[in-house]
Amino acid sequence: MVGEFNDGRPGARPMAERPDGTRAVTVTLPVDQRHGFRYLADGGHWLDEDGADGHDGRNSLLHT
């Protein structure tokens, strides 16, 4: 997961695999703000979050 909260550094917040095969990461974010993020998959493929609060044309957006 790459976003404003880790200065856009891939690998700074690696996702851990869950028993069901999905992956997850926990981050603490300030409230009442908009946070942009994307997923960086193997092979350099960027993925968006379909369930995000919005998209700005480049990032998935989460409103806290």
mmCIF file as gemmi writes it, N, C-alpha and C atoms, coordinates in Angstrom:
data_model
loop_
_atom_site.group_PDB
_atom_site.id
_atom_site.type_symbol
_atom_site.label_atom_id
_atom_site.label_alt_id
_atom_site.label_comp_id
_atom_site.label_asym_id
_atom_site.label_entity_id
_atom_site.label_seq_id
_atom_site.pdbx_PDB_ins_code
_atom_site.Cartn_x
_atom_site.Cartn_y
_atom_site.Cartn_z
_atom_site.occupancy
_atom_site.B_iso_or_equiv
_atom_site.pdbx_formal_charge
_atom_site.auth_seq_id
_atom_site.auth_asym_id
_atom_site.pdbx_PDB_model_num
ATOM 1 N N . MET Axp A 1 ? 0.854 -1.16 0 1 0 ? 1 A 1
ATOM 2 C CA . MET Axp A 1 ? 0 0 0 1 0 ? 1 A 1
ATOM 3 C C . MET Axp A 1 ? 0.899 1.221 0 1 0 ? 1 A 1
ATOM 4 N N . VAL Axp A 2 ? 0.634 2.105 -0.911 1 0 ? 2 A 1
ATOM 5 C CA . VAL Axp A 2 ? 1.448 3.306 -1.065 1 0 ? 2 A 1
ATOM 6 C C . VAL Axp A 2 ? 0.526 4.511 -0.975 1 0 ? 2 A 1
ATOM 7 N N . GLY Axp A 3 ? 0.895 5.472 -0.148 1 0 ? 3 A 1
ATOM 8 C CA . GLY Axp A 3 ? 0.049 6.646 -0.007 1 0 ? 3 A 1
ATOM 9 C C . GLY Axp A 3 ? 0.766 7.801 0.645 1 0 ? 3 A 1
ATOM 10 N N . GLU Axp A 4 ? 0.008 8.85 0.863 1 0 ? 4 A 1
ATOM 11 C CA . GLU Axp A 4 ? 0.543 10.051 1.497 1 0 ? 4 A 1
ATOM 12 C C . GLU Axp A 4 ? 1.073 9.747 2.893 1 0 ? 4 A 1
ATOM 13 N N . PHE Axp A 5 ? 0.486 8.792 3.565 1 0 ? 5 A 1
ATOM 14 C CA . PHE Axp A 5 ? 0.842 8.452 4.941 1 0 ? 5 A 1
ATOM 15 C C . PHE Axp A 5 ? 2.196 7.771 5.056 1 0 ? 5 A 1
ATOM 16 N N . ASN Axp A 6 ? 2.773 7.307 3.941 1 0 ? 6 A 1
ATOM 17 C CA . ASN Axp A 6 ? 4.125 6.724 3.989 1 0 ? 6 A 1
ATOM 18 C C . ASN Axp A 6 ? 5.036 7.391 2.96 1 0 ? 6 A 1
ATOM 19 N N . ASP Axp A 7 ? 4.731 8.643 2.659 1 0 ? 7 A 1
ATOM 20 C CA . ASP Axp A 7 ? 5.526 9.452 1.722 1 0 ? 7 A 1
ATOM 21 C C . ASP Axp A 7 ? 5.666 8.797 0.355 1 0 ? 7 A 1
ATOM 22 N N . GLY Axp A 8 ? 4.691 7.988 -0.028 1 0 ? 8 A 1
ATOM 23 C CA . GLY Axp A 8 ? 4.702 7.348 -1.331 1 0 ? 8 A 1
ATOM 24 C C . GLY Axp A 8 ? 5.811 6.318 -1.523 1 0 ? 8 A 1
ATOM 25 N N . ARG Axp A 9 ? 6.342 5.789 -0.43 1 0 ? 9 A 1
ATOM 26 C CA . ARG Axp A 9 ? 7.434 4.821 -0.501 1 0 ? 9 A 1
ATOM 27 C C . ARG Axp A 9 ? 6.905 3.398 -0.555 1 0 ? 9 A 1
ATOM 28 N N . PRO Axp A 10 ? 7.02 2.738 -1.704 1 0 ? 10 A 1
ATOM 29 C CA . PRO Axp A 10 ? 6.605 1.332 -1.796 1 0 ? 10 A 1
ATOM 30 C C . PRO Axp A 10 ? 7.366 0.477 -0.785 1 0 ? 10 A 1
ATOM 31 N N . GLY Axp A 11 ? 6.654 -0.421 -0.136 1 0 ? 11 A 1
ATOM 32 C CA . GLY Axp A 11 ? 7.262 -1.319 0.839 1 0 ? 11 A 1
ATOM 33 C C . GLY Axp A 11 ? 7.356 -0.762 2.24 1 0 ? 11 A 1
ATOM 34 N N . ALA Axp A 12 ? 7.065 0.527 2.415 1 0 ? 12 A 1
ATOM 35 C CA . ALA Axp A 12 ? 7.138 1.12 3.749 1 0 ? 12 A 1
ATOM 36 C C . ALA Axp A 12 ? 6.057 0.541 4.661 1 0 ? 12 A 1
ATOM 37 N N . ARG Axp A 13 ? 4.913 0.162 4.099 1 0 ? 13 A 1
ATOM 38 C CA . ARG Axp A 13 ? 3.818 -0.461 4.847 1 0 ? 13 A 1
ATOM 39 C C . ARG Axp A 13 ? 3.403 -1.727 4.114 1 0 ? 13 A 1
ATOM 40 N N . PRO Axp A 14 ? 4.181 -2.8 4.224 1 0 ? 14 A 1
ATOM 41 C CA . PRO Axp A 14 ? 3.811 -4.03 3.508 1 0 ? 14 A 1
ATOM 42 C C . PRO Axp A 14 ? 2.522 -4.635 4.057 1 0 ? 14 A 1
ATOM 43 N N . MET Axp A 15 ? 1.775 -5.25 3.172 1 0 ? 15 A 1
ATOM 44 C CA . MET Axp A 15 ? 0.53 -5.903 3.56 1 0 ? 15 A 1
ATOM 45 C C . MET Axp A 15 ? 0.829 -7.337 3.978 1 0 ? 15 A 1
ATOM 46 N N . ALA Axp A 16 ? 0.185 -7.786 5.033 1 0 ? 16 A 1
ATOM 47 C CA . ALA Axp A 16 ? 0.361 -9.14 5.544 1 0 ? 16 A 1
ATOM 48 C C . ALA Axp A 16 ? -0.75 -10.036 5 1 0 ? 16 A 1
ATOM 49 N N . GLU Axp A 17 ? -0.389 -11.266 4.69 1 0 ? 17 A 1
ATOM 50 C CA . GLU Axp A 17 ? -1.39 -12.196 4.189 1 0 ? 17 A 1
ATOM 51 C C . GLU Axp A 17 ? -2.243 -12.733 5.338 1 0 ? 17 A 1
ATOM 52 N N . ARG Axp A 18 ? -3.545 -12.771 5.103 1 0 ? 18 A 1
ATOM 53 C CA . ARG Axp A 18 ? -4.498 -13.315 6.071 1 0 ? 18 A 1
ATOM 54 C C . ARG Axp A 18 ? -4.704 -14.797 5.792 1 0 ? 18 A 1
ATOM 55 N N . PRO Axp A 19 ? -5.271 -15.523 6.754 1 0 ? 19 A 1
ATOM 56 C CA . PRO Axp A 19 ? -5.517 -16.963 6.543 1 0 ? 19 A 1
ATOM 57 C C . PRO Axp A 19 ? -6.391 -17.268 5.329 1 0 ? 19 A 1
ATOM 58 N N . ASP Axp A 20 ? -7.276 -16.327 4.953 1 0 ? 20 A 1
ATOM 59 C CA . ASP Axp A 20 ? -8.163 -16.588 3.811 1 0 ? 20 A 1
ATOM 60 C C . ASP Axp A 20 ? -7.529 -16.217 2.469 1 0 ? 20 A 1
ATOM 61 N N . GLY Axp A 21 ? -6.248 -15.796 2.484 1 0 ? 21 A 1
ATOM 62 C CA . GLY Axp A 21 ? -5.545 -15.474 1.252 1 0 ? 21 A 1
ATOM 63 C C . GLY Axp A 21 ? -5.565 -14.005 0.876 1 0 ? 21 A 1
ATOM 64 N N . THR Axp A 22 ? -6.42 -13.203 1.523 1 0 ? 22 A 1
ATOM 65 C CA . THR Axp A 22 ? -6.423 -11.766 1.263 1 0 ? 22 A 1
ATOM 66 C C . THR Axp A 22 ? -5.247 -11.135 2.004 1 0 ? 22 A 1
ATOM 67 N N . ARG Axp A 23 ? -5.004 -9.89 1.734 1 0 ? 23 A 1
ATOM 68 C CA . ARG Axp A 23 ? -3.919 -9.174 2.409 1 0 ? 23 A 1
ATOM 69 C C . ARG Axp A 23 ? -4.48 -7.934 3.09 1 0 ? 23 A 1
ATOM 70 N N . ALA Axp A 24 ? -3.819 -7.495 4.159 1 0 ? 24 A 1
ATOM 71 C CA . ALA Axp A 24 ? -4.292 -6.34 4.915 1 0 ? 24 A 1
ATOM 72 C C . ALA Axp A 24 ? -3.124 -5.612 5.56 1 0 ? 24 A 1
ATOM 73 N N . VAL Axp A 25 ? -3.352 -4.344 5.821 1 0 ? 25 A 1
ATOM 74 C CA . VAL Axp A 25 ? -2.406 -3.524 6.568 1 0 ? 25 A 1
ATOM 75 C C . VAL Axp A 25 ? -3.222 -2.553 7.414 1 0 ? 25 A 1
ATOM 76 N N . THR Axp A 26 ? -2.708 -2.181 8.563 1 0 ? 26 A 1
ATOM 77 C CA . THR Axp A 26 ? -3.378 -1.22 9.432 1 0 ? 26 A 1
ATOM 78 C C . THR Axp A 26 ? -2.526 0.035 9.521 1 0 ? 26 A 1
ATOM 79 N N . VAL Axp A 27 ? -3.155 1.171 9.296 1 0 ? 27 A 1
ATOM 80 C CA . VAL Axp A 27 ? -2.48 2.462 9.454 1 0 ? 27 A 1
ATOM 81 C C . VAL Axp A 27 ? -3.372 3.372 10.28 1 0 ? 27 A 1
ATOM 82 N N . THR Axp A 28 ? -2.764 4.233 11.061 1 0 ? 28 A 1
ATOM 83 C CA . THR Axp A 28 ? -3.49 5.229 11.845 1 0 ? 28 A 1
ATOM 84 C C . THR Axp A 28 ? -3.434 6.546 11.084 1 0 ? 28 A 1
ATOM 85 N N . LEU Axp A 29 ? -4.599 7.11 10.821 1 0 ? 29 A 1
ATOM 86 C CA . LEU Axp A 29 ? -4.687 8.325 10.018 1 0 ? 29 A 1
ATOM 87 C C . LEU Axp A 29 ? -5.394 9.432 10.793 1 0 ? 29 A 1
ATOM 88 N N . PRO Axp A 30 ? -5.011 10.688 10.57 1 0 ? 30 A 1
ATOM 89 C CA . PRO Axp A 30 ? -5.719 11.799 11.204 1 0 ? 30 A 1
ATOM 90 C C . PRO Axp A 30 ? -7.168 11.853 10.714 1 0 ? 30 A 1
ATOM 91 N N . VAL Axp A 31 ? -8.059 12.311 11.575 1 0 ? 31 A 1
ATOM 92 C CA . VAL Axp A 31 ? -9.471 12.403 11.214 1 0 ? 31 A 1
ATOM 93 C C . VAL Axp A 31 ? -9.764 13.696 10.468 1 0 ? 31 A 1
ATOM 94 N N . ASP Axp A 32 ? -10.931 13.71 9.821 1 0 ? 32 A 1
ATOM 95 C CA . ASP Axp A 32 ? -11.416 14.871 9.078 1 0 ? 32 A 1
ATOM 96 C C . ASP Axp A 32 ? -10.474 15.295 7.955 1 0 ? 32 A 1
ATOM 97 N N . GLN Axp A 33 ? -9.867 14.297 7.311 1 0 ? 33 A 1
ATOM 98 C CA . GLN Axp A 33 ? -8.974 14.572 6.187 1 0 ? 33 A 1
ATOM 99 C C . GLN Axp A 33 ? -9.233 13.58 5.067 1 0 ? 33 A 1
ATOM 100 N N . ARG Axp A 34 ? -8.729 13.931 3.898 1 0 ? 34 A 1
ATOM 101 C CA . ARG Axp A 34 ? -8.796 13.039 2.745 1 0 ? 34 A 1
ATOM 102 C C . ARG Axp A 34 ? -7.398 12.472 2.516 1 0 ? 34 A 1
ATOM 103 N N . HIS Axp A 35 ? -7.319 11.159 2.333 1 0 ? 35 A 1
ATOM 104 C CA . HIS Axp A 35 ? -6.038 10.475 2.181 1 0 ? 35 A 1
ATOM 105 C C . HIS Axp A 35 ? -6.031 9.715 0.855 1 0 ? 35 A 1
ATOM 106 N N . GLY Axp A 36 ? -5.005 9.942 0.04 1 0 ? 36 A 1
ATOM 107 C CA . GLY Axp A 36 ? -4.861 9.248 -1.228 1 0 ? 36 A 1
ATOM 108 C C . GLY Axp A 36 ? -3.951 8.04 -1.078 1 0 ? 36 A 1
ATOM 109 N N . PHE Axp A 37 ? -4.294 6.956 -1.778 1 0 ? 37 A 1
ATOM 110 C CA . PHE Axp A 37 ? -3.471 5.743 -1.718 1 0 ? 37 A 1
ATOM 111 C C . PHE Axp A 37 ? -3.736 4.874 -2.935 1 0 ? 37 A 1
ATOM 112 N N . ARG Axp A 38 ? -2.823 3.944 -3.185 1 0 ? 38 A 1
ATOM 113 C CA . ARG Axp A 38 ? -2.964 2.917 -4.223 1 0 ? 38 A 1
ATOM 114 C C . ARG Axp A 38 ? -2.243 1.672 -3.751 1 0 ? 38 A 1
ATOM 115 N N . TYR Axp A 39 ? -2.513 0.578 -4.412 1 0 ? 39 A 1
ATOM 116 C CA . TYR Axp A 39 ? -1.825 -0.673 -4.14 1 0 ? 39 A 1
ATOM 117 C C . TYR Axp A 39 ? -0.8 -0.906 -5.243 1 0 ? 39 A 1
ATOM 118 N N . LEU Axp A 40 ? 0.409 -1.306 -4.864 1 0 ? 40 A 1
ATOM 119 C CA . LEU Axp A 40 ? 1.449 -1.656 -5.823 1 0 ? 40 A 1
ATOM 120 C C . LEU Axp A 40 ? 1.654 -3.16 -5.749 1 0 ? 40 A 1
ATOM 121 N N . ALA Axp A 41 ? 1.254 -3.857 -6.806 1 0 ? 41 A 1
ATOM 122 C CA . ALA Axp A 41 ? 1.333 -5.319 -6.85 1 0 ? 41 A 1
ATOM 123 C C . ALA Axp A 41 ? 2.657 -5.76 -7.471 1 0 ? 41 A 1
ATOM 124 N N . ASP Axp A 42 ? 2.914 -7.045 -7.371 1 0 ? 42 A 1
ATOM 125 C CA . ASP Axp A 42 ? 4.101 -7.622 -7.992 1 0 ? 42 A 1
ATOM 126 C C . ASP Axp A 42 ? 4.162 -7.25 -9.467 1 0 ? 42 A 1
ATOM 127 N N . GLY Axp A 43 ? 5.348 -7.042 -9.97 1 0 ? 43 A 1
ATOM 128 C CA . GLY Axp A 43 ? 5.525 -6.695 -11.367 1 0 ? 43 A 1
ATOM 129 C C . GLY Axp A 43 ? 5.276 -5.232 -11.666 1 0 ? 43 A 1
ATOM 130 N N . GLY Axp A 44 ? 5.114 -4.395 -10.62 1 0 ? 44 A 1
ATOM 131 C CA . GLY Axp A 44 ? 4.923 -2.965 -10.821 1 0 ? 44 A 1
ATOM 132 C C . GLY Axp A 44 ? 3.536 -2.569 -11.273 1 0 ? 44 A 1
ATOM 133 N N . HIS Axp A 45 ? 2.542 -3.42 -11.04 1 0 ? 45 A 1
ATOM 134 C CA . HIS Axp A 45 ? 1.159 -3.124 -11.429 1 0 ? 45 A 1
ATOM 135 C C . HIS Axp A 45 ? 0.468 -2.331 -10.32 1 0 ? 45 A 1
ATOM 136 N N . TRP Axp A 46 ? -0.119 -1.201 -10.695 1 0 ? 46 A 1
ATOM 137 C CA . TRP Axp A 46 ? -0.854 -0.362 -9.744 1 0 ? 46 A 1
ATOM 138 C C . TRP Axp A 46 ? -2.328 -0.746 -9.76 1 0 ? 46 A 1
ATOM 139 N N . LEU Axp A 47 ? -2.913 -0.82 -8.577 1 0 ? 47 A 1
ATOM 140 C CA . LEU Axp A 47 ? -4.315 -1.197 -8.428 1 0 ? 47 A 1
ATOM 141 C C . LEU Axp A 47 ? -5.051 -0.149 -7.601 1 0 ? 47 A 1
ATOM 142 N N . ASP Axp A 48 ? -6.294 0.091 -7.964 1 0 ? 48 A 1
ATOM 143 C CA . ASP Axp A 48 ? -7.152 0.993 -7.206 1 0 ? 48 A 1
ATOM 144 C C . ASP Axp A 48 ? -8.041 0.188 -6.264 1 0 ? 48 A 1
ATOM 145 N N . GLU Axp A 49 ? -8.586 0.854 -5.276 1 0 ? 49 A 1
ATOM 146 C CA . GLU Axp A 49 ? -9.529 0.255 -4.335 1 0 ? 49 A 1
ATOM 147 C C . GLU Axp A 49 ? -10.94 0.556 -4.807 1 0 ? 49 A 1
ATOM 148 N N . ASP Axp A 50 ? -11.636 -0.461 -5.258 1 0 ? 50 A 1
ATOM 149 C CA . ASP Axp A 50 ? -13.008 -0.271 -5.739 1 0 ? 50 A 1
ATOM 150 C C . ASP Axp A 50 ? -13.928 0.269 -4.655 1 0 ? 50 A 1
ATOM 151 N N . GLY Axp A 51 ? -13.682 -0.089 -3.406 1 0 ? 51 A 1
ATOM 152 C CA . GLY Axp A 51 ? -14.542 0.333 -2.304 1 0 ? 51 A 1
ATOM 153 C C . GLY Axp A 51 ? -14.111 1.636 -1.653 1 0 ? 51 A 1
ATOM 154 N N . ALA Axp A 52 ? -13.226 2.394 -2.304 1 0 ? 52 A 1
ATOM 155 C CA . ALA Axp A 52 ? -12.759 3.668 -1.742 1 0 ? 52 A 1
ATOM 156 C C . ALA Axp A 52 ? -13.894 4.686 -1.69 1 0 ? 52 A 1
ATOM 157 N N . ASP Axp A 53 ? -13.686 5.729 -0.917 1 0 ? 53 A 1
ATOM 158 C CA . ASP Axp A 53 ? -14.672 6.805 -0.825 1 0 ? 53 A 1
ATOM 159 C C . ASP Axp A 53 ? -14.72 7.64 -2.098 1 0 ? 53 A 1
ATOM 160 N N . GLY Axp A 54 ? -13.714 7.516 -2.936 1 0 ? 54 A 1
ATOM 161 C CA . GLY Axp A 54 ? -13.665 8.246 -4.192 1 0 ? 54 A 1
ATOM 162 C C . GLY Axp A 54 ? -12.356 7.993 -4.902 1 0 ? 54 A 1
ATOM 163 N N . HIS Axp A 55 ? -12.201 8.623 -6.056 1 0 ? 55 A 1
ATOM 164 C CA . HIS Axp A 55 ? -10.974 8.527 -6.846 1 0 ? 55 A 1
ATOM 165 C C . HIS Axp A 55 ? -10.714 9.91 -7.441 1 0 ? 55 A 1
ATOM 166 N N . ASP Axp A 56 ? -9.458 10.305 -7.515 1 0 ? 56 A 1
ATOM 167 C CA . ASP Axp A 56 ? -9.134 11.628 -8.067 1 0 ? 56 A 1
ATOM 168 C C . ASP Axp A 56 ? -8.47 11.539 -9.44 1 0 ? 56 A 1
ATOM 169 N N . GLY Axp A 57 ? -8.59 10.395 -10.098 1 0 ? 57 A 1
ATOM 170 C CA . GLY Axp A 57 ? -7.959 10.201 -11.398 1 0 ? 57 A 1
ATOM 171 C C . GLY Axp A 57 ? -6.592 9.578 -11.297 1 0 ? 57 A 1
ATOM 172 N N . ARG Axp A 58 ? -6.016 9.59 -10.134 1 0 ? 58 A 1
ATOM 173 C CA . ARG Axp A 58 ? -4.719 8.952 -9.913 1 0 ? 58 A 1
ATOM 174 C C . ARG Axp A 58 ? -4.737 8.028 -8.704 1 0 ? 58 A 1
ATOM 175 N N . ASN Axp A 59 ? -5.392 8.449 -7.641 1 0 ? 59 A 1
ATOM 176 C CA . ASN Axp A 59 ? -5.405 7.699 -6.387 1 0 ? 59 A 1
ATOM 177 C C . ASN Axp A 59 ? -6.822 7.314 -5.968 1 0 ? 59 A 1
ATOM 178 N N . SER Axp A 60 ? -6.886 6.266 -5.17 1 0 ? 60 A 1
ATOM 179 C CA . SER Axp A 60 ? -8.1 5.973 -4.421 1 0 ? 60 A 1
ATOM 180 C C . SER Axp A 60 ? -8.113 6.919 -3.231 1 0 ? 60 A 1
ATOM 181 N N . LEU Axp A 61 ? -9.284 7.334 -2.794 1 0 ? 61 A 1
ATOM 182 C CA . LEU Axp A 61 ? -9.391 8.3 -1.702 1 0 ? 61 A 1
ATOM 183 C C . LEU Axp A 61 ? -10.167 7.732 -0.528 1 0 ? 61 A 1
ATOM 184 N N . LEU Axp A 62 ? -9.672 8.022 0.656 1 0 ? 62 A 1
ATOM 185 C CA . LEU Axp A 62 ? -10.338 7.632 1.892 1 0 ? 62 A 1
ATOM 186 C C . LEU Axp A 62 ? -10.567 8.903 2.699 1 0 ? 62 A 1
ATOM 187 N N . HIS Axp A 63 ? -11.808 9.106 3.127 1 0 ? 63 A 1
ATOM 188 C CA . HIS Axp A 63 ? -12.154 10.255 3.979 1 0 ? 63 A 1
ATOM 189 C C . HIS Axp A 63 ? -12.316 9.748 5.404 1 0 ? 63 A 1
ATOM 190 N N . THR Axp A 64 ? -11.55 10.324 6.319 1 0 ? 64 A 1
ATOM 191 C CA . THR Axp A 64 ? -11.621 9.887 7.722 1 0 ? 64 A 1
ATOM 192 C C . THR Axp A 64 ? -12.439 10.851 8.554 1 0 ? 64 A 1
